[in-house]
Amino acid sequence: MEALLRVEEAAELLKVSRWTVYRLIKERELLSVKVRNGRRVPVESVRDYVRSLIADAA
């Protein structure tokens, strides 16, 4: 099973604010799922986002 990160954890990995993570989720740059009262971001979604940034920079 794929690991899920809290929004704060995803923000820490990406070195951005949690509001930036929420914006990325809203803009569908990052996938997320709702778990109870919060959002969770799959680790693979964070990896895919970073890969897309690298590809765009190349």
mmCIF file of the N, C-alpha and C atoms, coordinates in Angstrom:
data_MODEL
# 
_entry.id   MODEL 
# 
loop_
_atom_site.group_PDB 
_atom_site.id 
_atom_site.type_symbol 
_atom_site.label_atom_id 
_atom_site.label_alt_id 
_atom_site.label_comp_id 
_atom_site.label_asym_id 
_atom_site.label_entity_id 
_atom_site.label_seq_id 
_atom_site.pdbx_PDB_ins_code 
_atom_site.Cartn_x 
_atom_site.Cartn_y 
_atom_site.Cartn_z 
_atom_site.occupancy 
_atom_site.B_iso_or_equiv 
_atom_site.pdbx_formal_charge 
_atom_site.auth_seq_id 
_atom_site.auth_comp_id 
_atom_site.auth_asym_id 
_atom_site.auth_atom_id 
_atom_site.pdbx_PDB_model_num 
ATOM 1   N N  . MET A 1 1  ? 0.829   -1.183 0.000   1.00 0.00 ? 1  MET A N  1 
ATOM 2   C CA . MET A 1 1  ? 0.000   0.000  0.000   1.00 0.00 ? 1  MET A CA 1 
ATOM 3   C C  . MET A 1 1  ? 0.872   1.245  0.000   1.00 0.00 ? 1  MET A C  1 
ATOM 4   N N  . GLU A 1 2  ? 0.426   2.244  -0.721  1.00 0.00 ? 2  GLU A N  1 
ATOM 5   C CA . GLU A 1 2  ? 1.179   3.483  -0.846  1.00 0.00 ? 2  GLU A CA 1 
ATOM 6   C C  . GLU A 1 2  ? 1.047   4.325  0.422   1.00 0.00 ? 2  GLU A C  1 
ATOM 7   N N  . ALA A 1 3  ? 2.139   4.926  0.832   1.00 0.00 ? 3  ALA A N  1 
ATOM 8   C CA . ALA A 1 3  ? 2.113   5.750  2.040   1.00 0.00 ? 3  ALA A CA 1 
ATOM 9   C C  . ALA A 1 3  ? 1.438   7.091  1.762   1.00 0.00 ? 3  ALA A C  1 
ATOM 10  N N  . LEU A 1 4  ? 0.728   7.574  2.749   1.00 0.00 ? 4  LEU A N  1 
ATOM 11  C CA . LEU A 1 4  ? 0.048   8.859  2.641   1.00 0.00 ? 4  LEU A CA 1 
ATOM 12  C C  . LEU A 1 4  ? 0.687   9.852  3.607   1.00 0.00 ? 4  LEU A C  1 
ATOM 13  N N  . LEU A 1 5  ? 0.846   11.072 3.141   1.00 0.00 ? 5  LEU A N  1 
ATOM 14  C CA . LEU A 1 5  ? 1.430   12.138 3.956   1.00 0.00 ? 5  LEU A CA 1 
ATOM 15  C C  . LEU A 1 5  ? 0.361   13.137 4.362   1.00 0.00 ? 5  LEU A C  1 
ATOM 16  N N  . ARG A 1 6  ? 0.465   13.675 5.568   1.00 0.00 ? 6  ARG A N  1 
ATOM 17  C CA . ARG A 1 6  ? -0.364  14.820 5.926   1.00 0.00 ? 6  ARG A CA 1 
ATOM 18  C C  . ARG A 1 6  ? 0.098   16.010 5.087   1.00 0.00 ? 6  ARG A C  1 
ATOM 19  N N  . VAL A 1 7  ? -0.754  16.988 4.923   1.00 0.00 ? 7  VAL A N  1 
ATOM 20  C CA . VAL A 1 7  ? -0.403  18.169 4.126   1.00 0.00 ? 7  VAL A CA 1 
ATOM 21  C C  . VAL A 1 7  ? 0.871   18.812 4.662   1.00 0.00 ? 7  VAL A C  1 
ATOM 22  N N  . GLU A 1 8  ? 0.993   18.887 5.966   1.00 0.00 ? 8  GLU A N  1 
ATOM 23  C CA . GLU A 1 8  ? 2.185   19.487 6.572   1.00 0.00 ? 8  GLU A CA 1 
ATOM 24  C C  . GLU A 1 8  ? 3.446   18.704 6.217   1.00 0.00 ? 8  GLU A C  1 
ATOM 25  N N  . GLU A 1 9  ? 3.344   17.389 6.168   1.00 0.00 ? 9  GLU A N  1 
ATOM 26  C CA . GLU A 1 9  ? 4.498   16.551 5.814   1.00 0.00 ? 9  GLU A CA 1 
ATOM 27  C C  . GLU A 1 9  ? 4.879   16.741 4.351   1.00 0.00 ? 9  GLU A C  1 
ATOM 28  N N  . ALA A 1 10 ? 3.880   16.821 3.475   1.00 0.00 ? 10 ALA A N  1 
ATOM 29  C CA . ALA A 1 10 ? 4.160   17.066 2.058   1.00 0.00 ? 10 ALA A CA 1 
ATOM 30  C C  . ALA A 1 10 ? 4.820   18.423 1.883   1.00 0.00 ? 10 ALA A C  1 
ATOM 31  N N  . ALA A 1 11 ? 4.336   19.421 2.616   1.00 0.00 ? 11 ALA A N  1 
ATOM 32  C CA . ALA A 1 11 ? 4.925   20.760 2.549   1.00 0.00 ? 11 ALA A CA 1 
ATOM 33  C C  . ALA A 1 11 ? 6.381   20.739 3.002   1.00 0.00 ? 11 ALA A C  1 
ATOM 34  N N  . GLU A 1 12 ? 6.654   19.999 4.054   1.00 0.00 ? 12 GLU A N  1 
ATOM 35  C CA . GLU A 1 12 ? 8.023   19.899 4.560   1.00 0.00 ? 12 GLU A CA 1 
ATOM 36  C C  . GLU A 1 12 ? 8.944   19.249 3.525   1.00 0.00 ? 12 GLU A C  1 
ATOM 37  N N  . LEU A 1 13 ? 8.461   18.177 2.894   1.00 0.00 ? 13 LEU A N  1 
ATOM 38  C CA . LEU A 1 13 ? 9.270   17.511 1.864   1.00 0.00 ? 13 LEU A CA 1 
ATOM 39  C C  . LEU A 1 13 ? 9.572   18.434 0.691   1.00 0.00 ? 13 LEU A C  1 
ATOM 40  N N  . LEU A 1 14 ? 8.571   19.222 0.293   1.00 0.00 ? 14 LEU A N  1 
ATOM 41  C CA . LEU A 1 14 ? 8.724   20.112 -0.862  1.00 0.00 ? 14 LEU A CA 1 
ATOM 42  C C  . LEU A 1 14 ? 9.356   21.447 -0.504  1.00 0.00 ? 14 LEU A C  1 
ATOM 43  N N  . LYS A 1 15 ? 9.537   21.690 0.798   1.00 0.00 ? 15 LYS A N  1 
ATOM 44  C CA . LYS A 1 15 ? 10.095  22.962 1.290   1.00 0.00 ? 15 LYS A CA 1 
ATOM 45  C C  . LYS A 1 15 ? 9.241   24.145 0.861   1.00 0.00 ? 15 LYS A C  1 
ATOM 46  N N  . VAL A 1 16 ? 7.908   23.984 1.022   1.00 0.00 ? 16 VAL A N  1 
ATOM 47  C CA . VAL A 1 16 ? 6.948   25.044 0.734   1.00 0.00 ? 16 VAL A CA 1 
ATOM 48  C C  . VAL A 1 16 ? 5.977   25.131 1.912   1.00 0.00 ? 16 VAL A C  1 
ATOM 49  N N  . SER A 1 17 ? 5.119   26.132 1.880   1.00 0.00 ? 17 SER A N  1 
ATOM 50  C CA . SER A 1 17 ? 4.123   26.262 2.948   1.00 0.00 ? 17 SER A CA 1 
ATOM 51  C C  . SER A 1 17 ? 2.987   25.271 2.738   1.00 0.00 ? 17 SER A C  1 
ATOM 52  N N  . ARG A 1 18 ? 2.234   25.025 3.789   1.00 0.00 ? 18 ARG A N  1 
ATOM 53  C CA . ARG A 1 18 ? 1.094   24.118 3.642   1.00 0.00 ? 18 ARG A CA 1 
ATOM 54  C C  . ARG A 1 18 ? 0.038   24.730 2.738   1.00 0.00 ? 18 ARG A C  1 
ATOM 55  N N  . TRP A 1 19 ? -0.051  26.072 2.713   1.00 0.00 ? 19 TRP A N  1 
ATOM 56  C CA . TRP A 1 19 ? -1.007  26.734 1.820   1.00 0.00 ? 19 TRP A CA 1 
ATOM 57  C C  . TRP A 1 19 ? -0.639  26.491 0.365   1.00 0.00 ? 19 TRP A C  1 
ATOM 58  N N  . THR A 1 20 ? 0.652   26.421 0.072   1.00 0.00 ? 20 THR A N  1 
ATOM 59  C CA . THR A 1 20 ? 1.098   26.105 -1.287  1.00 0.00 ? 20 THR A CA 1 
ATOM 60  C C  . THR A 1 20 ? 0.677   24.685 -1.650  1.00 0.00 ? 20 THR A C  1 
ATOM 61  N N  . VAL A 1 21 ? 0.773   23.760 -0.709  1.00 0.00 ? 21 VAL A N  1 
ATOM 62  C CA . VAL A 1 21 ? 0.330   22.387 -0.964  1.00 0.00 ? 21 VAL A CA 1 
ATOM 63  C C  . VAL A 1 21 ? -1.168  22.366 -1.242  1.00 0.00 ? 21 VAL A C  1 
ATOM 64  N N  . TYR A 1 22 ? -1.947  23.102 -0.452  1.00 0.00 ? 22 TYR A N  1 
ATOM 65  C CA . TYR A 1 22 ? -3.393  23.165 -0.707  1.00 0.00 ? 22 TYR A CA 1 
ATOM 66  C C  . TYR A 1 22 ? -3.681  23.751 -2.092  1.00 0.00 ? 22 TYR A C  1 
ATOM 67  N N  . ARG A 1 23 ? -2.898  24.755 -2.497  1.00 0.00 ? 23 ARG A N  1 
ATOM 68  C CA . ARG A 1 23 ? -3.075  25.342 -3.832  1.00 0.00 ? 23 ARG A CA 1 
ATOM 69  C C  . ARG A 1 23 ? -2.728  24.333 -4.921  1.00 0.00 ? 23 ARG A C  1 
ATOM 70  N N  . LEU A 1 24 ? -1.655  23.578 -4.727  1.00 0.00 ? 24 LEU A N  1 
ATOM 71  C CA . LEU A 1 24 ? -1.271  22.545 -5.691  1.00 0.00 ? 24 LEU A CA 1 
ATOM 72  C C  . LEU A 1 24 ? -2.340  21.464 -5.795  1.00 0.00 ? 24 LEU A C  1 
ATOM 73  N N  . ILE A 1 25 ? -2.970  21.136 -4.680  1.00 0.00 ? 25 ILE A N  1 
ATOM 74  C CA . ILE A 1 25 ? -4.062  20.165 -4.692  1.00 0.00 ? 25 ILE A CA 1 
ATOM 75  C C  . ILE A 1 25 ? -5.242  20.736 -5.467  1.00 0.00 ? 25 ILE A C  1 
ATOM 76  N N  . LYS A 1 26 ? -5.588  21.980 -5.184  1.00 0.00 ? 26 LYS A N  1 
ATOM 77  C CA . LYS A 1 26 ? -6.718  22.622 -5.863  1.00 0.00 ? 26 LYS A CA 1 
ATOM 78  C C  . LYS A 1 26 ? -6.490  22.710 -7.366  1.00 0.00 ? 26 LYS A C  1 
ATOM 79  N N  . GLU A 1 27 ? -5.250  22.995 -7.767  1.00 0.00 ? 27 GLU A N  1 
ATOM 80  C CA . GLU A 1 27 ? -4.903  23.110 -9.183  1.00 0.00 ? 27 GLU A CA 1 
ATOM 81  C C  . GLU A 1 27 ? -4.606  21.755 -9.817  1.00 0.00 ? 27 GLU A C  1 
ATOM 82  N N  . ARG A 1 28 ? -4.792  20.686 -9.046  1.00 0.00 ? 28 ARG A N  1 
ATOM 83  C CA . ARG A 1 28 ? -4.595  19.309 -9.502  1.00 0.00 ? 28 ARG A CA 1 
ATOM 84  C C  . ARG A 1 28 ? -3.155  18.995 -9.926  1.00 0.00 ? 28 ARG A C  1 
ATOM 85  N N  . GLU A 1 29 ? -2.219  19.707 -9.310  1.00 0.00 ? 29 GLU A N  1 
ATOM 86  C CA . GLU A 1 29 ? -0.802  19.415 -9.522  1.00 0.00 ? 29 GLU A CA 1 
ATOM 87  C C  . GLU A 1 29 ? -0.373  18.263 -8.609  1.00 0.00 ? 29 GLU A C  1 
ATOM 88  N N  . LEU A 1 30 ? -1.054  18.166 -7.465  1.00 0.00 ? 30 LEU A N  1 
ATOM 89  C CA . LEU A 1 30 ? -0.838  17.072 -6.522  1.00 0.00 ? 30 LEU A CA 1 
ATOM 90  C C  . LEU A 1 30 ? -2.167  16.362 -6.308  1.00 0.00 ? 30 LEU A C  1 
ATOM 91  N N  . LEU A 1 31 ? -2.106  15.043 -6.227  1.00 0.00 ? 31 LEU A N  1 
ATOM 92  C CA . LEU A 1 31 ? -3.299  14.273 -5.904  1.00 0.00 ? 31 LEU A CA 1 
ATOM 93  C C  . LEU A 1 31 ? -3.456  14.234 -4.394  1.00 0.00 ? 31 LEU A C  1 
ATOM 94  N N  . SER A 1 32 ? -4.693  14.119 -3.949  1.00 0.00 ? 32 SER A N  1 
ATOM 95  C CA . SER A 1 32 ? -4.934  13.960 -2.520  1.00 0.00 ? 32 SER A CA 1 
ATOM 96  C C  . SER A 1 32 ? -6.201  13.156 -2.316  1.00 0.00 ? 32 SER A C  1 
ATOM 97  N N  . VAL A 1 33 ? -6.314  12.622 -1.120  1.00 0.00 ? 33 VAL A N  1 
ATOM 98  C CA . VAL A 1 33 ? -7.522  11.907 -0.730  1.00 0.00 ? 33 VAL A CA 1 
ATOM 99  C C  . VAL A 1 33 ? -7.975  12.461 0.610   1.00 0.00 ? 33 VAL A C  1 
ATOM 100 N N  . LYS A 1 34 ? -9.269  12.383 0.858   1.00 0.00 ? 34 LYS A N  1 
ATOM 101 C CA . LYS A 1 34 ? -9.796  12.834 2.136   1.00 0.00 ? 34 LYS A CA 1 
ATOM 102 C C  . LYS A 1 34 ? -9.843  11.646 3.092   1.00 0.00 ? 34 LYS A C  1 
ATOM 103 N N  . VAL A 1 35 ? -9.265  11.831 4.248   1.00 0.00 ? 35 VAL A N  1 
ATOM 104 C CA . VAL A 1 35 ? -9.285  10.819 5.297   1.00 0.00 ? 35 VAL A CA 1 
ATOM 105 C C  . VAL A 1 35 ? -9.838  11.494 6.550   1.00 0.00 ? 35 VAL A C  1 
ATOM 106 N N  . ARG A 1 36 ? -11.030 11.087 6.924   1.00 0.00 ? 36 ARG A N  1 
ATOM 107 C CA . ARG A 1 36 ? -11.746 11.703 8.045   1.00 0.00 ? 36 ARG A CA 1 
ATOM 108 C C  . ARG A 1 36 ? -11.863 13.204 7.826   1.00 0.00 ? 36 ARG A C  1 
ATOM 109 N N  . ASN A 1 37 ? -11.214 13.999 8.674   1.00 0.00 ? 37 ASN A N  1 
ATOM 110 C CA . ASN A 1 37 ? -11.348 15.454 8.583   1.00 0.00 ? 37 ASN A CA 1 
ATOM 111 C C  . ASN A 1 37 ? -10.209 16.128 7.830   1.00 0.00 ? 37 ASN A C  1 
ATOM 112 N N  . GLY A 1 38 ? -9.296  15.357 7.285   1.00 0.00 ? 38 GLY A N  1 
ATOM 113 C CA . GLY A 1 38 ? -8.135  15.969 6.663   1.00 0.00 ? 38 GLY A CA 1 
ATOM 114 C C  . GLY A 1 38 ? -7.815  15.411 5.297   1.00 0.00 ? 38 GLY A C  1 
ATOM 115 N N  . ARG A 1 39 ? -6.864  16.028 4.671   1.00 0.00 ? 39 ARG A N  1 
ATOM 116 C CA . ARG A 1 39 ? -6.364  15.605 3.369   1.00 0.00 ? 39 ARG A CA 1 
ATOM 117 C C  . ARG A 1 39 ? -5.071  14.844 3.563   1.00 0.00 ? 39 ARG A C  1 
ATOM 118 N N  . ARG A 1 40 ? -4.866  13.864 2.698   1.00 0.00 ? 40 ARG A N  1 
ATOM 119 C CA . ARG A 1 40 ? -3.608  13.116 2.682   1.00 0.00 ? 40 ARG A CA 1 
ATOM 120 C C  . ARG A 1 40 ? -3.097  13.113 1.243   1.00 0.00 ? 40 ARG A C  1 
ATOM 121 N N  . VAL A 1 41 ? -1.783  13.227 1.111   1.00 0.00 ? 41 VAL A N  1 
ATOM 122 C CA . VAL A 1 41 ? -1.138  13.269 -0.199  1.00 0.00 ? 41 VAL A CA 1 
ATOM 123 C C  . VAL A 1 41 ? -0.300  12.006 -0.356  1.00 0.00 ? 41 VAL A C  1 
ATOM 124 N N  . PRO A 1 42 ? -0.550  11.224 -1.401  1.00 0.00 ? 42 PRO A N  1 
ATOM 125 C CA . PRO A 1 42 ? 0.280   10.038 -1.610  1.00 0.00 ? 42 PRO A CA 1 
ATOM 126 C C  . PRO A 1 42 ? 1.740   10.433 -1.878  1.00 0.00 ? 42 PRO A C  1 
ATOM 127 N N  . VAL A 1 43 ? 2.651   9.680  -1.319  1.00 0.00 ? 43 VAL A N  1 
ATOM 128 C CA . VAL A 1 43 ? 4.082   9.937  -1.528  1.00 0.00 ? 43 VAL A CA 1 
ATOM 129 C C  . VAL A 1 43 ? 4.395   9.944  -3.027  1.00 0.00 ? 43 VAL A C  1 
ATOM 130 N N  . GLU A 1 44 ? 3.801   9.037  -3.761  1.00 0.00 ? 44 GLU A N  1 
ATOM 131 C CA . GLU A 1 44 ? 4.067   8.948  -5.207  1.00 0.00 ? 44 GLU A CA 1 
ATOM 132 C C  . GLU A 1 44 ? 3.628   10.219 -5.932  1.00 0.00 ? 44 GLU A C  1 
ATOM 133 N N  . SER A 1 45 ? 2.577   10.864 -5.453  1.00 0.00 ? 45 SER A N  1 
ATOM 134 C CA . SER A 1 45 ? 2.131   12.114 -6.058  1.00 0.00 ? 45 SER A CA 1 
ATOM 135 C C  . SER A 1 45 ? 3.179   13.212 -5.870  1.00 0.00 ? 45 SER A C  1 
ATOM 136 N N  . VAL A 1 46 ? 3.802   13.254 -4.706  1.00 0.00 ? 46 VAL A N  1 
ATOM 137 C CA . VAL A 1 46 ? 4.873   14.223 -4.461  1.00 0.00 ? 46 VAL A CA 1 
ATOM 138 C C  . VAL A 1 46 ? 6.054   13.931 -5.388  1.00 0.00 ? 46 VAL A C  1 
ATOM 139 N N  . ARG A 1 47 ? 6.408   12.657 -5.519  1.00 0.00 ? 47 ARG A N  1 
ATOM 140 C CA . ARG A 1 47 ? 7.512   12.276 -6.421  1.00 0.00 ? 47 ARG A CA 1 
ATOM 141 C C  . ARG A 1 47 ? 7.193   12.667 -7.863  1.00 0.00 ? 47 ARG A C  1 
ATOM 142 N N  . ASP A 1 48 ? 5.966   12.404 -8.308  1.00 0.00 ? 48 ASP A N  1 
ATOM 143 C CA . ASP A 1 48 ? 5.564   12.762 -9.671  1.00 0.00 ? 48 ASP A CA 1 
ATOM 144 C C  . ASP A 1 48 ? 5.629   14.267 -9.896  1.00 0.00 ? 48 ASP A C  1 
ATOM 145 N N  . TYR A 1 49 ? 5.213   15.028 -8.896  1.00 0.00 ? 49 TYR A N  1 
ATOM 146 C CA . TYR A 1 49 ? 5.253   16.486 -9.012  1.00 0.00 ? 49 TYR A CA 1 
ATOM 147 C C  . TYR A 1 49 ? 6.698   16.974 -9.166  1.00 0.00 ? 49 TYR A C  1 
ATOM 148 N N  . VAL A 1 50 ? 7.597   16.442 -8.364  1.00 0.00 ? 50 VAL A N  1 
ATOM 149 C CA . VAL A 1 50 ? 9.009   16.835 -8.455  1.00 0.00 ? 50 VAL A CA 1 
ATOM 150 C C  . VAL A 1 50 ? 9.576   16.438 -9.821  1.00 0.00 ? 50 VAL A C  1 
ATOM 151 N N  . ARG A 1 51 ? 9.235   15.236 -10.296 1.00 0.00 ? 51 ARG A N  1 
ATOM 152 C CA . ARG A 1 51 ? 9.678   14.810 -11.633 1.00 0.00 ? 51 ARG A CA 1 
ATOM 153 C C  . ARG A 1 51 ? 9.197   15.779 -12.714 1.00 0.00 ? 51 ARG A C  1 
ATOM 154 N N  . SER A 1 52 ? 7.955   16.244 -12.594 1.00 0.00 ? 52 SER A N  1 
ATOM 155 C CA . SER A 1 52 ? 7.416   17.164 -13.598 1.00 0.00 ? 52 SER A CA 1 
ATOM 156 C C  . SER A 1 52 ? 8.147   18.507 -13.552 1.00 0.00 ? 52 SER A C  1 
ATOM 157 N N  . LEU A 1 53 ? 8.524   18.951 -12.355 1.00 0.00 ? 53 LEU A N  1 
ATOM 158 C CA . LEU A 1 53 ? 9.295   20.185 -12.242 1.00 0.00 ? 53 LEU A CA 1 
ATOM 159 C C  . LEU A 1 53 ? 10.652  20.038 -12.918 1.00 0.00 ? 53 LEU A C  1 
ATOM 160 N N  . ILE A 1 54 ? 11.287  18.899 -12.706 1.00 0.00 ? 54 ILE A N  1 
ATOM 161 C CA . ILE A 1 54 ? 12.602  18.644 -13.316 1.00 0.00 ? 54 ILE A CA 1 
ATOM 162 C C  . ILE A 1 54 ? 12.473  18.566 -14.839 1.00 0.00 ? 54 ILE A C  1 
ATOM 163 N N  . ALA A 1 55 ? 11.436  17.881 -15.310 1.00 0.00 ? 55 ALA A N  1 
ATOM 164 C CA . ALA A 1 55 ? 11.230  17.766 -16.757 1.00 0.00 ? 55 ALA A CA 1 
ATOM 165 C C  . ALA A 1 55 ? 10.961  19.120 -17.391 1.00 0.00 ? 55 ALA A C  1 
ATOM 166 N N  . ASP A 1 56 ? 10.193  19.964 -16.705 1.00 0.00 ? 56 ASP A N  1 
ATOM 167 C CA . ASP A 1 56 ? 9.899   21.300 -17.231 1.00 0.00 ? 56 ASP A CA 1 
ATOM 168 C C  . ASP A 1 56 ? 11.146  22.180 -17.261 1.00 0.00 ? 56 ASP A C  1 
ATOM 169 N N  . ALA A 1 57 ? 12.063  21.942 -16.334 1.00 0.00 ? 57 ALA A N  1 
ATOM 170 C CA . ALA A 1 57 ? 13.284  22.746 -16.258 1.00 0.00 ? 57 ALA A CA 1 
ATOM 171 C C  . ALA A 1 57 ? 14.305  22.339 -17.319 1.00 0.00 ? 57 ALA A C  1 
ATOM 172 N N  . ALA A 1 58 ? 14.180  21.111 -17.806 1.00 0.00 ? 58 ALA A N  1 
ATOM 173 C CA . ALA A 1 58 ? 15.167  20.604 -18.772 1.00 0.00 ? 58 ALA A CA 1 
ATOM 174 C C  . ALA A 1 58 ? 14.950  21.152 -20.164 1.00 0.00 ? 58 ALA A C  1 
# 
